[in-house]
Amino acid sequence: MSSINEKKYIIKEVVIPAGGGSKHVIQENAVNFPSRSFLNFRGSGVNVLDDISNNATVIEIGSGGGGSTSVAIVADINSRDALVPSEGNLVFVEDITIPPGDPLADVGWAFYIYENGAYRLFSSQQTVTFDNTLIDTATTVEVGGINAGVEMITLRGQNHSSILTQILFPVVPFPYVQPTQTISGVNPIPGLIKAGEIITPLLTGVFTKFNAGVSISDTIKSGGTPLGPSPQSPTVSFNTPTLQLYTAETTYAAGDPIDDSHGNPTLPVIPAGIIASSSIIYEWIYPYYWGIGAKPVTGTDLTNGNEVIAKSNVALNIDFNSNNVNDFIWFAVPQGVSISPFTTWFVSALNNGNIGGVSGITTNLFPDATPIQITDFTPTITYDVYISEYETEVISTMTLS
């Protein structure tokens, strides 16, 4: 194998005496040699070149093996193959990616030496070499930023620095945060409303874009029906038990790309879209009533009693605070929307009992309910009224279920 090292001896003309004949100063790599009358080069590796453009005689002397060593710089493989090389010649190809290229070096530059009648690649920009038997395989474990399942062919052509960067400093995408949409209601706040009551709540939608684009339009909806852009103040009332739902909705643009940990845009960005809030609920219900006093209890007594805007389809906890043994206690719930008939009452482990039975006969604290109509609602509704069978003193909370 020929060495790629070489020495060039340059004969530089310095004196032209009268009478003709030139003289040279002999240099070895720019170091002067003593001047003699004759200069004779011998050996099979000697190649003498008359470099007219540089006014110099160039002597190329190859290393052992009889071949000469020179370096040609060409643009691509086709230019390399157009040369007439000698054994040991070096060729530097500037861009190996220009077709037809070289399957052994598919990135950047490549260096070849001409040996035994053919070019051999001995150096290239592609400093990572893969066993060709592994090209069609994939990584089996995660190594730093290179995930399991990455095909080896995708790593071929990358240099050490690139692959080590992927391993030690994996790409961390920017964690895009999706937009949010909320809705609020005040005057009154969402909750239970007495049947027949008129309200005009202030409904406001709040869109927070985070990494999405800007808001294009928004609307407040009532049960899916658009009311208009936020905020809205609808006037609404229901005479019977009703649920009224409100939502806010925003149409927004796509977000802008934000760089990942390597300074490249994280894709995909948050696309344009429409986002809706969860619902806020106003619920119109019939209240329940309770009180203390004498028998009988009339519809007027009910509406003049203690009104509670709460559902009566669950156990009721009432503080009668009856500290007069001559007081009757009572409570009334709307028919059809409560757990009536109630069956038990409870104050403590030693003070509890059943509800039900015929008034005047039963020994229970509360007999069966008595139906009473209330005309304060449209339409008129019937309440089940439970009146204690006898006067009682209750100074602790009573649970009715």
VOKOL-668191 format. One record per residue (C-alpha): x, y, z; residue number from 1; residue in three letters. Coordinates in pm, 1 decimal. Layout:
         px         py         pz   resi   resn
          X          Y          Z    NUM    ALA
...
This chain:
         px         py         pz   resi   resn
        0.0        0.0        0.0      1    MET
      132.6      339.9      -93.1      2    SER
      172.2      600.2      175.1      3    SER
      -26.9      922.7      141.5      4    ILE
      277.1     1116.2      272.6      5    ASN
      493.5     1288.4       15.1      6    GLU
      785.6     1529.8      -21.6      7    LYS
      794.3     1790.3     -296.4      8    LYS
     1126.0     1933.6     -411.4      9    TYR
     1085.4     2271.1     -580.7     10    ILE
     1362.0     2403.4     -807.0     11    ILE
     1326.7     2779.3     -797.4     12    LYS
     1503.0     2993.1    -1055.4     13    GLU
     1693.0     3278.8     -893.6     14    VAL
     1985.3     3379.2    -1128.4     15    VAL
     2005.8     3403.6    -1506.0     16    ILE
     2370.5     3494.5    -1591.5     17    PRO
     2469.0     3659.8    -1912.9     18    ALA
     2551.5     3402.6    -2171.6     19    GLY
     2247.6     3193.2    -2097.9     20    GLY
     2179.8     2899.0    -1875.1     21    GLY
     1970.6     2906.8    -1567.7     22    SER
     2062.0     2826.7    -1213.8     23    LYS
     1834.3     2698.9     -938.8     24    HIS
     1825.5     2714.9     -563.9     25    VAL
     1738.6     2366.3     -433.4     26    ILE
     1476.7     2357.1     -158.4     27    GLN
     1328.6     2072.3       43.0     28    GLU
      994.8     2193.6      169.0     29    ASN
     1124.2     2557.9      149.5     30    ALA
     1466.6     2481.7      311.8     31    VAL
     1763.3     2569.4       84.0     32    ASN
     2021.7     2307.9      -23.3     33    PHE
     2381.5     2386.6     -138.4     34    PRO
     2398.2     2479.6     -505.8     35    SER
     2579.7     2238.2     -742.2     36    ARG
     2643.7     2231.6    -1115.5     37    SER
     2408.6     1943.0    -1179.2     38    PHE
     2095.7     1802.1    -1019.3     39    LEU
     1999.7     1443.8    -1098.7     40    ASN
     1682.8     1266.8     -974.6     41    PHE
     1678.8      890.0     -985.8     42    ARG
     1427.6      625.6     -893.8     43    GLY
     1113.4      469.7    -1041.0     44    SER
      892.8      699.9     -833.4     45    GLY
     1033.3     1024.6     -980.8     46    VAL
      791.7     1243.0    -1177.8     47    ASN
      920.2     1580.1    -1312.5     48    VAL
      668.9     1854.4    -1388.9     49    LEU
      737.8     2194.0    -1550.6     50    ASP
      504.3     2429.5    -1358.2     51    ASP
      507.9     2725.2    -1598.5     52    ILE
      238.5     2923.7    -1419.0     53    SER
      440.3     2926.1    -1095.7     54    ASN
      782.7     2952.3    -1269.5     55    ASN
      894.7     2633.5    -1101.0     56    ALA
     1003.6     2279.7    -1172.4     57    THR
      806.2     2037.2     -952.4     58    VAL
      954.0     1699.7     -876.1     59    ILE
      707.2     1443.9     -735.4     60    GLU
      867.9     1156.3     -552.0     61    ILE
      644.0      874.1     -436.3     62    GLY
      715.6      657.3     -134.8     63    SER
      809.1      293.4     -159.1     64    GLY
      631.5       77.0     -417.0     65    GLY
      719.3      276.5     -723.9     66    GLY
      395.6      482.0     -741.2     67    GLY
      367.6      857.0     -702.8     68    SER
      135.9     1030.7     -456.4     69    THR
      -69.5     1336.3     -550.6     70    SER
     -400.7     1482.3     -434.9     71    VAL
     -677.4     1582.1     -672.5     72    ALA
     -976.2     1784.7     -551.3     73    ILE
    -1295.7     1719.9     -745.9     74    VAL
    -1660.5     1815.2     -708.4     75    ALA
    -1826.0     1472.8     -721.2     76    ASP
    -1788.0     1102.0     -798.6     77    ILE
    -1827.7     1152.7    -1174.7     78    ASN
    -1537.4     1398.3    -1170.0     79    SER
    -1329.4     1148.9     -971.0     80    ARG
    -1398.2      870.8    -1217.4     81    ASP
    -1296.0     1097.0    -1508.5     82    ALA
     -938.5     1116.3    -1372.9     83    LEU
     -650.5      901.6    -1501.5     84    VAL
     -508.4      791.7    -1166.2     85    PRO
     -180.7      628.8    -1072.5     86    SER
     -122.8      388.5     -789.2     87    GLU
     -132.9      575.7     -458.6     88    GLY
     -311.0      886.2     -592.1     89    ASN
     -544.4     1059.0     -347.7     90    LEU
     -876.5     1214.1     -449.2     91    VAL
    -1080.1     1448.1     -232.8     92    PHE
    -1451.1     1454.0     -335.0     93    VAL
    -1619.3     1773.0     -211.2     94    GLU
    -1983.0     1656.1     -219.9     95    ASP
    -2055.2     1285.9     -208.8     96    ILE
    -2431.3     1342.7     -215.7     97    THR
    -2429.4     1440.1     -586.4     98    ILE
    -2540.8     1135.0     -790.3     99    PRO
    -2428.5      868.6     -836.6    100    PRO
    -2273.9      912.9     -491.7    101    GLY
    -2125.0      634.6     -282.7    102    ASP
    -2335.4      398.9      -64.7    103    PRO
    -2050.8      388.8      188.2    104    LEU
    -2040.3      764.8      239.0    105    ALA
    -2366.3      948.1      194.2    106    ASP
    -2296.3     1272.8      380.8    107    VAL
    -2063.3     1561.1      290.0    108    GLY
    -1706.8     1504.3      165.7    109    TRP
    -1506.6     1183.9      112.0    110    ALA
    -1136.0     1093.4       71.6    111    PHE
    -1022.7      810.6     -160.4    112    TYR
     -689.0      642.2     -238.4    113    ILE
     -627.2      462.9     -567.5    114    TYR
     -495.8      112.9     -499.8    115    GLU
     -472.1     -200.9     -710.9    116    ASN
     -670.3      -45.5     -993.0    117    GLY
     -961.7       88.1     -784.5    118    ALA
    -1053.7      371.1     -545.6    119    TYR
    -1083.0      283.4     -176.9    120    ARG
    -1265.9      507.4       70.7    121    LEU
    -1049.9      570.4      375.8    122    PHE
    -1201.1      884.1      528.2    123    SER
    -1527.1     1076.6      505.5    124    SER
    -1746.9     1327.7      681.9    125    GLN
    -1963.1     1037.1      779.1    126    GLN
    -1754.9      931.8     1075.5    127    THR
    -2008.7      681.3     1210.2    128    VAL
    -1991.2      344.3     1040.1    129    THR
    -2268.6       89.1     1066.8    130    PHE
    -2254.6     -279.1     1013.2    131    ASP
    -2459.7     -319.8      694.9    132    ASN
    -2628.5     -623.9      846.9    133    THR
    -2789.5     -387.9     1103.2    134    LEU
    -2925.4     -131.0      858.0    135    ILE
    -3266.1     -299.2      838.2    136    ASP
    -3300.9     -338.7     1216.6    137    THR
    -3432.1     -106.3     1486.0    138    ALA
    -3312.5      -15.2     1834.5    139    THR
    -3451.4     -246.7     2101.3    140    THR
    -3409.7      -24.9     2407.9    141    VAL
    -3429.8      345.5     2479.9    142    GLU
    -3091.8      514.8     2503.6    143    VAL
    -3120.8      873.9     2619.5    144    GLY
    -3313.0     1060.9     2355.9    145    GLY
    -3306.9      772.9     2104.6    146    ILE
    -3621.2      574.5     2163.5    147    ASN
    -3665.3      202.7     2127.4    148    ALA
    -3789.6      116.4     1782.0    149    GLY
    -3582.7      376.6     1591.2    150    VAL
    -3470.9      226.7     1258.3    151    GLU
    -3094.1      217.0     1220.5    152    MET
    -3115.6      348.1      865.6    153    ILE
    -3233.3      681.8     1007.1    154    THR
    -2910.7      711.4     1211.4    155    LEU
    -2680.1      628.8      923.9    156    ARG
    -2507.0      935.9      795.6    157    GLY
    -2505.5     1117.4     1129.2    158    GLN
    -2173.8     1195.8     1293.2    159    ASN
    -2071.3     1117.5     1649.0    160    HIS
    -2157.2     1463.0     1773.2    161    SER
    -2509.1     1443.4     1634.2    162    SER
    -2583.1     1101.5     1784.5    163    ILE
    -2427.9     1187.0     2122.2    164    LEU
    -2635.2     1504.5     2132.3    165    THR
    -2950.0     1297.9     2078.1    166    GLN
    -2849.2     1055.2     2353.7    167    ILE
    -2727.7     1304.0     2614.7    168    LEU
    -2955.3     1595.2     2530.3    169    PHE
    -3282.4     1450.3     2400.7    170    PRO
    -3529.1     1677.9     2231.3    171    VAL
    -3784.6     1798.3     2485.3    172    VAL
    -4092.1     1929.7     2302.7    173    PRO
    -4251.6     2241.9     2440.7    174    PHE
    -4544.8     2130.7     2658.9    175    PRO
    -4829.7     2315.3     2493.5    176    TYR
    -5114.8     2396.9     2732.0    177    VAL
    -5465.1     2369.6     2590.3    178    GLN
    -5705.8     2662.4     2627.5    179    PRO
    -5977.7     2666.2     2891.6    180    THR
    -6328.7     2808.2     2898.1    181    GLN
    -6536.0     2885.6     3205.2    182    THR
    -6863.0     3062.0     3278.7    183    ILE
    -6979.3     3239.9     3592.1    184    SER
    -7314.7     3369.1     3709.3    185    GLY
    -7390.6     3631.7     3973.8    186    VAL
    -7698.7     3811.1     4104.9    187    ASN
    -7789.8     3539.2     4182.3    188    PRO
    -7521.6     3273.3     4174.3    189    ILE
    -7618.0     2937.4     4023.0    190    PRO
    -7826.5     2721.2     4252.4    191    GLY
    -8182.6     2667.7     4371.4    192    LEU
    -8453.0     2922.7     4294.2    193    ILE
    -8810.4     2929.2     4431.5    194    LYS
    -9064.3     2836.0     4165.9    195    ALA
    -9219.1     3149.2     4013.7    196    GLY
    -8929.7     3376.1     4107.3    197    GLU
    -8790.2     3602.4     3831.2    198    ILE
    -8413.2     3638.3     3806.4    199    ILE
    -8176.3     3832.7     3578.8    200    THR
    -7833.6     3677.6     3636.9    201    PRO
    -7515.5     3828.6     3492.3    202    LEU
    -7350.3     3551.6     3288.4    203    LEU
    -6985.1     3596.3     3190.5    204    THR
    -6762.1     3365.5     2988.4    205    GLY
    -6386.0     3361.1     3050.0    206    VAL
    -6153.6     3221.6     2779.2    207    PHE
    -5789.3     3159.7     2874.1    208    THR
    -5590.1     3082.2     2561.4    209    LYS
    -5261.1     2960.7     2715.1    210    PHE
    -5075.2     2833.7     2402.6    211    ASN
    -5371.5     2844.2     2166.2    212    ALA
    -5442.8     3137.1     1936.3    213    GLY
    -5646.2     3445.2     2016.7    214    VAL
    -6021.9     3445.9     2063.9    215    SER
    -6211.5     3509.9     1742.4    216    ILE
    -6565.1     3515.7     1884.1    217    SER
    -6756.6     3405.7     2191.8    218    ASP
    -7115.4     3344.6     2293.0    219    THR
    -7331.8     3262.2     2591.9    220    ILE
    -7577.5     2978.6     2535.5    221    LYS
    -7899.5     2886.5     2714.4    222    SER
    -7958.2     2514.6     2683.2    223    GLY
    -7767.8     2516.8     2354.2    224    GLY
    -7942.0     2826.2     2216.2    225    THR
    -7707.2     3124.5     2159.5    226    PRO
    -7798.1     3437.3     2355.6    227    LEU
    -7516.2     3657.1     2225.1    228    GLY
    -7155.9     3748.3     2309.7    229    PRO
    -7038.4     3749.2     2669.3    230    SER
    -7162.3     3890.0     2904.6    231    PRO
    -7538.6     3834.2     2898.3    232    GLN
    -7815.0     3913.3     3149.8    233    SER
    -8125.6     3716.9     3052.0    234    PRO
    -8450.2     3760.8     3244.9    235    THR
    -8598.5     3421.8     3322.1    236    VAL
    -8856.7     3253.8     3546.1    237    SER
    -9028.8     2916.5     3577.2    238    PHE
    -9345.3     2835.8     3773.5    239    ASN
    -9274.1     2465.5     3803.6    240    THR
    -8961.2     2266.8     3889.4    241    PRO
    -8717.6     2332.1     3600.8    242    THR
    -8346.2     2307.1     3528.2    243    LEU
    -8194.2     2592.3     3327.7    244    GLN
    -7840.3     2538.6     3198.3    245    LEU
    -7601.0     2805.4     3067.5    246    TYR
    -7266.5     2760.2     2890.4    247    THR
    -7001.3     2983.7     2735.2    248    ALA
    -6831.0     2904.5     2404.8    249    GLU
    -6529.0     3054.3     2224.3    250    THR
    -6394.8     3013.9     1870.9    251    THR
    -6017.0     3062.9     1865.5    252    TYR
    -5727.0     3070.0     1617.7    253    ALA
    -5434.8     2828.5     1594.9    254    ALA
    -5148.2     2888.5     1834.0    255    GLY
    -4796.5     2998.0     1736.3    256    ASP
    -4513.1     2741.8     1735.1    257    PRO
    -4279.7     2748.1     2035.0    258    ILE
    -3927.2     2605.5     2021.1    259    ASP
    -3827.7     2276.7     2178.3    260    ASP
    -3512.3     2226.3     2385.7    261    SER
    -3299.5     2223.4     2068.3    262    HIS
    -3438.7     2548.9     1935.4    263    GLY
    -3666.2     2394.1     1673.2    264    ASN
    -4044.6     2453.1     1655.7    265    PRO
    -4252.4     2198.8     1847.3    266    THR
    -4509.6     2060.1     1607.5    267    LEU
    -4797.0     2027.7     1577.0    268    PRO
    -4916.6     2349.5     1736.3    269    VAL
    -5256.9     2376.5     1900.5    270    ILE
    -5497.5     2395.6     1606.3    271    PRO
    -5781.9     2641.4     1569.8    272    ALA
    -6100.8     2523.4     1734.1    273    GLY
    -6408.8     2581.3     1945.1    274    ILE
    -6418.7     2525.1     2320.5    275    ILE
    -6721.8     2519.8     2548.2    276    ALA
    -6743.2     2553.3     2923.2    277    SER
    -6913.6     2313.5     3155.7    278    SER
    -7268.4     2412.8     3248.5    279    SER
    -7384.8     2626.9     3535.3    280    ILE
    -7734.5     2541.0     3656.2    281    ILE
    -8021.4     2741.2     3794.7    282    TYR
    -8293.9     2512.5     3928.2    283    GLU
    -8645.7     2626.5     4012.3    284    TRP
    -8802.5     2415.5     4286.4    285    ILE
    -9093.8     2416.7     4531.1    286    TYR
    -8973.5     2496.6     4884.9    287    PRO
    -9067.4     2304.5     5194.7    288    TYR
    -9210.6     2462.4     5509.1    289    TYR
    -9205.2     2398.3     5882.5    290    TRP
    -9337.7     2565.5     6196.0    291    GLY
    -9476.4     2539.8     6547.5    292    ILE
    -9815.1     2642.8     6674.9    293    GLY
   -10168.0     2523.8     6724.0    294    ALA
   -10387.0     2291.7     6521.1    295    LYS
   -10516.9     2293.2     6255.8    296    PRO
   -10253.3     2409.6     6005.2    297    VAL
   -10392.1     2592.6     5702.1    298    THR
   -10242.0     2695.2     5370.2    299    GLY
   -10188.2     3044.2     5510.1    300    THR
   -10002.2     2894.3     5804.8    301    ASP
    -9774.8     2716.7     5560.3    302    LEU
    -9679.5     3021.5     5358.6    303    THR
    -9640.8     3225.4     5676.9    304    ASN
    -9422.0     2954.8     5826.2    305    GLY
    -9053.2     2897.0     5778.7    306    ASN
    -8975.9     2861.4     5408.8    307    GLU
    -8671.1     2656.9     5304.7    308    VAL
    -8547.2     2670.1     4944.8    309    ILE
    -8409.4     2319.2     4943.1    310    ALA
    -8498.5     1989.9     4789.8    311    LYS
    -8730.2     1767.7     4989.9    312    SER
    -8650.4     1444.4     4809.6    313    ASN
    -8385.1     1379.7     5073.9    314    VAL
    -8390.1     1361.4     5453.0    315    ALA
    -8480.9     1692.1     5618.6    316    LEU
    -8296.1     1832.1     5917.3    317    ASN
    -8514.2     2082.7     6104.3    318    ILE
    -8437.7     2281.1     6420.1    319    ASP
    -8792.2     2326.3     6553.7    320    PHE
    -8666.1     2481.5     6879.5    321    ASN
    -9000.6     2405.8     7039.7    322    SER
    -8943.5     2461.4     7408.7    323    ASN
    -9312.6     2488.8     7498.6    324    ASN
    -9481.4     2163.1     7580.0    325    VAL
    -9805.9     2312.9     7446.5    326    ASN
    -9667.5     2356.0     7094.5    327    ASP
    -9750.4     2136.4     6801.2    328    PHE
    -9472.7     2099.4     6541.2    329    ILE
    -9530.9     2050.4     6170.9    330    TRP
    -9356.4     2033.5     5834.4    331    PHE
    -9493.1     2033.9     5479.6    332    ALA
    -9345.4     1903.8     5152.4    333    VAL
    -9477.0     1931.7     4794.7    334    PRO
    -9646.1     1621.2     4661.1    335    GLN
    -9471.5     1445.8     4377.8    336    GLY
    -9126.7     1598.0     4428.3    337    VAL
    -9037.8     1482.5     4780.5    338    SER
    -8978.7     1151.7     4956.8    339    ILE
    -9326.2     1173.2     5109.2    340    SER
    -9457.7      970.2     5273.7    341    PRO
    -9197.5     1016.7     5546.2    342    PHE
    -9166.9      716.4     5775.8    343    THR
    -8925.0      802.8     6061.2    344    THR
    -8809.3     1085.9     6280.9    345    TRP
    -8486.0     1099.5     6482.3    346    PHE
    -8346.5     1327.0     6752.6    347    VAL
    -8121.4     1088.8     6944.0    348    SER
    -8074.6      722.1     7014.5    349    ALA
    -8328.9      755.6     7297.1    350    LEU
    -8560.2      997.3     7120.8    351    ASN
    -8690.1      871.7     6785.9    352    ASN
    -8981.9      695.9     6629.9    353    GLY
    -9202.3      623.8     6331.3    354    ASN
    -9423.1      847.5     6120.4    355    ILE
    -9765.0      737.7     6000.3    356    GLY
   -10099.5      610.6     6116.0    357    GLY
   -10451.2      750.8     6153.7    358    VAL
   -10466.5     1076.5     6345.4    359    SER
   -10639.1     1031.3     6683.2    360    GLY
   -10556.0      662.0     6692.9    361    ILE
   -10182.8      631.6     6622.5    362    THR
    -9933.0      665.4     6902.1    363    THR
    -9665.2      791.5     6663.2    364    ASN
    -9546.3     1147.7     6696.3    365    LEU
    -9659.8     1226.1     6341.2    366    PHE
    -9965.3     1057.1     6184.7    367    PRO
   -10020.4     1031.8     5809.3    368    ASP
    -9987.7     1354.0     5612.9    369    ALA
   -10280.0     1583.9     5551.1    370    THR
   -10297.8     1730.6     5195.2    371    PRO
   -10336.4     2110.1     5175.4    372    ILE
   -10346.7     2319.4     4859.8    373    GLN
   -10137.8     2634.1     4827.2    374    ILE
   -10254.3     2900.2     4586.6    375    THR
    -9932.4     3101.3     4597.8    376    ASP
    -9802.4     2902.5     4300.5    377    PHE
    -9929.6     2887.6     3944.1    378    THR
   -10067.7     2634.4     3899.2    379    PRO
   -10195.9     2563.4     4250.8    380    THR
   -10008.8     2273.2     4408.8    381    ILE
   -10075.5     2035.3     4697.0    382    THR
    -9847.2     1993.0     4995.5    383    TYR
    -9834.9     1698.0     5233.7    384    ASP
    -9850.6     1844.3     5583.9    385    VAL
    -9724.8     1639.1     5878.6    386    TYR
    -9860.3     1774.6     6212.8    387    ILE
    -9752.1     1625.4     6543.9    388    SER
   -10026.2     1421.1     6707.6    389    GLU
    -9958.6     1581.4     7041.3    390    TYR
    -9780.6     1882.2     7184.8    391    GLU
    -9405.8     1827.5     7208.5    392    THR
    -9088.6     1998.0     7309.4    393    GLU
    -8796.6     1967.0     7064.7    394    VAL
    -8481.8     2167.9     7133.7    395    ILE
    -8240.5     1964.4     6917.6    396    SER
    -8224.2     1903.8     6543.6    397    THR
    -8482.0     1654.3     6419.7    398    MET
    -8404.7     1441.1     6113.6    399    THR
    -8708.9     1341.3     5908.1    400    LEU
    -8679.7     1064.5     5649.9    401    SER
